[in-house]
Amino acid sequence: MTLHDATTKRNTQNSTSEDFPWWLLAILVIGIALAAMIAVNGIYTQVFSTVAKGVGITVSVTLTAFMLATLLGLCIALVGMADNIVARQVARFYIEVVRGIPIIVLLFYIAFVGTPGLVALYNGLTAPLVSQGWVEPLLVRDVSLIWRAIIALTIGYAAFIAEIFRAGIQAVPEGQIEAAKALGFSRYQRFRLITLPQATRTIFPPLSNDFVSMVKDSSLVSVLGVTDITQMGKVYAAGSFRFFETYSIVAYIYLILTIGLSLILRRIEKAMRSKQG
């Protein structure tokens, strides 16, 4: 074996050693140890069973809000790249304003300002129908807190997702768009067959990061009293005064969700890259 071959082999071994996910192994060991503690310790078992009741709400709020935010973000991105200058300015206005508002402030605003305002507007428009007894007036309490939270997360994240879509769409080579025009493709066909499939490879990594971030930001809906993981933890801790045990379990559940989701999305991203290659 030559000196060059030996050096190459050593560098390959070092690279393999460095690339091994030791961080994941450490997390797995800690996670298994905590799971064993939860199984054998009655207090942790009780805390876990109580807090875990909020997992369904957390997952449903995140999935619903993210799907709506993705659709709204795509629409805003397309409007922002329209030929009409008014449409572009409106889209930019939305993005800059919403991105400058903290999510928790947006939650309060949508829940306690926006919703009552929309209910008042609806009742004003339907007043003639209400007077005839054809429809019932809408009350603010008829709009559930869960949907107020979903709408707030949708509005907030759509501004960030719109920028992701814009960057991904603009990364598609202009020559391919021009070639599609030359072939007689309509604007919709160019977007569906040329732009979107190629932009998806650029869009997916930051979009998946936003999805994981929304899982964490969904904990903010607890300020509205939505019974998610964080709210269940707050209620249990307030009644039992076991703050250490409760919030340790809350953090543990969120880590399971976010790390598990990150690994799945990373695997999908890797598969997309290999398929592209």
C-alpha positions as CSV (number, residue, x, y, z in Angstrom):
1,M,0.0,0.0,0.0
2,T,1.4,3.4,-1.0
3,L,1.6,6.4,1.3
4,H,-1.1,8.1,-0.7
5,D,-3.4,5.1,-0.3
6,A,-2.8,4.9,3.4
7,T,-3.5,8.6,3.8
8,T,-6.7,8.4,1.8
9,K,-7.9,5.4,3.9
10,R,-7.1,7.2,7.1
11,N,-8.9,10.3,6.0
12,T,-11.9,8.2,5.0
13,Q,-12.0,6.5,8.4
14,N,-11.7,9.9,10.2
15,S,-14.5,11.3,8.0
16,T,-16.7,8.3,8.8
17,S,-15.9,8.6,12.5
18,E,-16.8,12.3,12.4
19,D,-20.0,11.8,10.4
20,F,-21.3,9.2,12.8
21,P,-24.3,10.8,14.6
22,W,-23.0,10.6,18.1
23,W,-25.4,13.3,19.1
24,L,-28.3,11.1,18.1
25,L,-26.9,8.2,20.1
26,A,-26.6,10.4,23.2
27,I,-30.1,11.6,22.8
28,L,-31.4,8.0,22.4
29,V,-29.6,6.9,25.5
30,I,-31.0,9.9,27.5
31,G,-34.4,9.3,26.0
32,I,-34.5,5.6,27.0
33,A,-33.3,6.4,30.5
34,L,-36.1,9.0,30.9
35,A,-38.6,6.5,29.5
36,A,-37.5,3.9,32.0
37,M,-37.8,6.5,34.8
38,I,-41.3,7.4,33.7
39,A,-42.3,3.7,33.6
40,V,-41.0,2.9,37.2
41,N,-41.7,6.2,38.9
42,G,-45.3,6.7,39.8
43,I,-45.1,10.5,39.9
44,Y,-43.5,10.8,36.4
45,T,-46.0,8.2,35.1
46,Q,-48.9,10.3,36.3
47,V,-47.4,13.5,34.9
48,F,-46.7,11.9,31.6
49,S,-50.2,10.4,31.3
50,T,-51.7,13.8,32.0
51,V,-49.5,15.9,29.8
52,A,-49.7,13.4,26.9
53,K,-53.4,14.1,26.6
54,G,-52.5,17.4,24.9
55,V,-50.5,15.7,22.1
56,G,-53.5,15.3,19.9
57,I,-54.4,19.0,20.1
58,T,-50.8,20.0,19.4
59,V,-50.5,17.7,16.4
60,S,-53.9,18.7,14.9
61,V,-53.3,22.4,15.4
62,T,-49.8,22.2,13.8
63,L,-50.9,20.1,10.8
64,T,-54.0,22.2,10.1
65,A,-52.2,25.6,10.5
66,F,-49.2,24.5,8.5
67,M,-51.2,23.2,5.5
68,L,-53.3,26.4,5.5
69,A,-50.1,28.5,5.9
70,T,-48.4,26.7,3.0
71,L,-51.4,27.3,0.7
72,L,-51.7,31.0,1.7
73,G,-47.9,31.4,1.5
74,L,-47.9,30.0,-2.0
75,C,-50.7,32.4,-3.1
76,I,-48.9,35.4,-1.6
77,A,-45.6,34.4,-3.3
78,L,-47.4,34.2,-6.7
79,V,-49.1,37.5,-6.1
80,G,-45.8,39.0,-5.1
81,M,-44.3,37.9,-8.5
82,A,-47.3,39.1,-10.5
83,D,-46.9,41.6,-13.4
84,N,-49.3,44.0,-11.7
85,I,-47.3,46.4,-9.4
86,V,-50.3,46.9,-7.1
87,A,-50.5,43.2,-6.5
88,R,-46.8,43.0,-5.8
89,Q,-46.9,45.9,-3.3
90,V,-49.9,44.4,-1.5
91,A,-48.0,41.1,-1.1
92,R,-44.9,42.8,0.1
93,F,-46.9,44.9,2.6
94,Y,-48.4,41.7,4.0
95,I,-45.1,40.0,4.3
96,E,-43.2,42.9,5.9
97,V,-46.0,43.7,8.4
98,V,-46.8,40.2,9.5
99,R,-43.1,39.2,9.9
100,G,-42.6,42.2,12.2
101,I,-45.3,41.0,14.7
102,P,-44.4,38.3,17.3
103,I,-46.5,35.2,17.0
104,I,-47.8,35.6,20.6
105,V,-48.9,39.1,19.9
106,L,-50.6,37.9,16.7
107,L,-52.4,35.2,18.7
108,F,-53.8,37.8,21.1
109,Y,-54.7,40.1,18.3
110,I,-56.6,37.5,16.2
111,A,-58.3,36.0,19.3
112,F,-59.4,39.2,21.0
113,V,-59.5,41.9,18.3
114,G,-59.8,40.3,14.9
115,T,-62.4,37.6,15.8
116,P,-64.8,40.1,17.6
117,G,-64.4,42.5,14.7
118,L,-65.2,39.8,12.1
119,V,-68.2,38.7,14.2
120,A,-69.5,42.2,14.4
121,L,-69.0,42.7,10.6
122,Y,-70.9,39.4,10.0
123,N,-73.8,40.3,12.2
124,G,-74.0,43.8,10.6
125,L,-74.2,42.2,7.1
126,T,-76.7,39.6,8.1
127,A,-78.9,42.0,10.3
128,P,-81.8,42.0,7.8
129,L,-81.8,38.2,7.7
130,V,-81.6,38.0,11.6
131,S,-84.5,40.4,11.9
132,Q,-86.6,38.1,9.7
133,G,-85.6,35.1,11.8
134,W,-83.9,33.4,8.9
135,V,-80.4,33.1,10.5
136,E,-79.1,33.3,14.1
137,P,-76.7,36.1,15.1
138,L,-73.1,34.9,15.6
139,L,-71.5,35.3,19.0
140,V,-67.8,35.6,19.7
141,R,-67.9,32.6,21.9
142,D,-69.2,30.6,18.9
143,V,-65.7,30.8,17.3
144,S,-63.6,28.3,19.1
145,L,-60.2,29.2,20.6
146,I,-58.6,26.4,18.7
147,W,-59.6,27.9,15.4
148,R,-58.5,31.4,16.5
149,A,-55.1,29.9,17.3
150,I,-55.0,28.1,13.9
151,I,-55.8,31.2,12.0
152,A,-53.2,33.2,13.9
153,L,-50.5,30.6,13.2
154,T,-51.6,30.5,9.6
155,I,-51.4,34.2,9.1
156,G,-48.0,34.4,10.9
157,Y,-46.2,31.6,9.1
158,A,-47.7,32.3,5.7
159,A,-45.5,35.4,5.5
160,F,-42.3,33.4,6.1
161,I,-43.4,30.6,3.8
162,A,-44.2,33.0,1.0
163,E,-40.6,34.1,1.0
164,I,-39.4,30.5,0.9
165,F,-41.7,29.9,-2.2
166,R,-40.5,33.1,-3.8
167,A,-36.8,32.2,-3.4
168,G,-37.4,28.6,-4.7
169,I,-39.4,29.7,-7.7
170,Q,-36.8,32.4,-8.7
171,A,-34.1,29.8,-8.4
172,V,-35.5,27.9,-11.4
173,P,-33.3,28.8,-14.5
174,E,-35.0,31.4,-16.7
175,G,-34.0,29.5,-19.8
176,Q,-36.3,26.6,-18.9
177,I,-39.2,29.0,-18.5
178,E,-38.4,30.6,-21.9
179,A,-38.2,27.1,-23.5
180,A,-41.6,26.2,-22.1
181,K,-43.0,29.4,-23.5
182,A,-41.5,28.6,-26.9
183,L,-43.2,25.2,-26.7
184,G,-46.6,26.9,-26.2
185,F,-47.1,26.0,-22.6
186,S,-49.7,28.1,-20.8
187,R,-48.7,30.0,-17.6
188,Y,-50.4,27.3,-15.5
189,Q,-48.7,24.5,-17.3
190,R,-45.3,26.2,-17.0
191,F,-45.8,26.5,-13.2
192,R,-47.1,23.0,-12.7
193,L,-44.8,21.1,-15.0
194,I,-41.6,23.1,-15.0
195,T,-41.3,25.6,-12.1
196,L,-42.9,23.8,-9.2
197,P,-41.2,20.4,-9.5
198,Q,-37.8,22.0,-9.7
199,A,-38.5,24.6,-7.0
200,T,-39.6,21.9,-4.6
201,R,-36.1,20.7,-4.2
202,T,-35.0,24.2,-3.1
203,I,-38.1,24.8,-1.0
204,F,-38.3,21.6,0.9
205,P,-35.4,22.1,3.4
206,P,-36.5,25.5,4.7
207,L,-40.1,24.5,4.6
208,S,-39.5,21.5,6.7
209,N,-37.6,23.6,9.2
210,D,-40.6,25.9,9.4
211,F,-42.8,22.8,10.1
212,V,-40.6,21.8,13.0
213,S,-40.6,25.4,14.3
214,M,-44.4,25.5,14.1
215,V,-44.5,22.4,16.4
216,K,-42.6,24.4,19.0
217,D,-44.5,27.6,18.4
218,S,-47.8,25.8,18.8
219,S,-47.1,25.8,22.5
220,L,-47.9,29.5,22.4
221,V,-51.6,28.6,21.9
222,S,-51.7,27.6,25.6
223,V,-52.0,31.4,26.4
224,L,-55.5,31.2,24.9
225,G,-56.4,28.2,27.1
226,V,-56.1,25.6,24.3
227,T,-55.5,22.3,25.9
228,D,-52.3,21.4,24.1
229,I,-49.2,19.8,25.7
230,T,-48.0,23.0,27.4
231,Q,-51.5,23.9,28.7
232,M,-51.9,20.5,30.2
233,G,-48.5,20.9,31.9
234,K,-49.4,24.3,33.2
235,V,-52.6,23.1,34.7
236,Y,-51.0,20.0,36.3
237,A,-48.1,22.0,37.7
238,A,-50.4,24.7,39.1
239,G,-52.4,22.0,41.0
240,S,-49.6,19.7,42.2
241,F,-46.7,22.2,42.5
242,R,-44.5,19.7,40.9
243,F,-42.9,22.1,38.4
244,F,-39.7,20.2,37.9
245,E,-41.3,16.9,37.0
246,T,-44.0,18.5,34.9
247,Y,-41.9,20.7,32.7
248,S,-39.3,18.1,32.4
249,I,-42.0,15.8,30.9
250,V,-43.3,18.6,28.7
251,A,-39.8,19.3,27.3
252,Y,-39.3,15.5,26.9
253,I,-42.5,15.1,24.8
254,Y,-41.6,18.1,22.6
255,L,-38.2,16.7,22.0
256,I,-39.6,13.4,20.9
257,L,-41.9,15.2,18.5
258,T,-39.4,17.6,17.0
259,I,-36.3,15.3,16.8
260,G,-38.4,12.5,15.4
261,L,-39.9,14.8,12.8
262,S,-36.6,16.3,11.9
263,L,-35.1,12.9,11.3
264,I,-38.0,11.9,9.1
265,L,-37.8,15.1,7.1
266,R,-34.1,14.8,6.7
267,R,-34.5,11.3,5.4
268,I,-37.1,12.6,2.8
269,E,-34.7,15.4,1.8
270,K,-31.9,12.9,1.3
271,A,-34.1,10.7,-0.8
272,M,-35.0,13.7,-2.9
273,R,-31.4,14.6,-3.5
274,S,-30.4,11.0,-4.4
275,K,-33.3,10.9,-6.8
276,Q,-32.2,14.2,-8.3
277,G,-28.7,12.8,-8.7
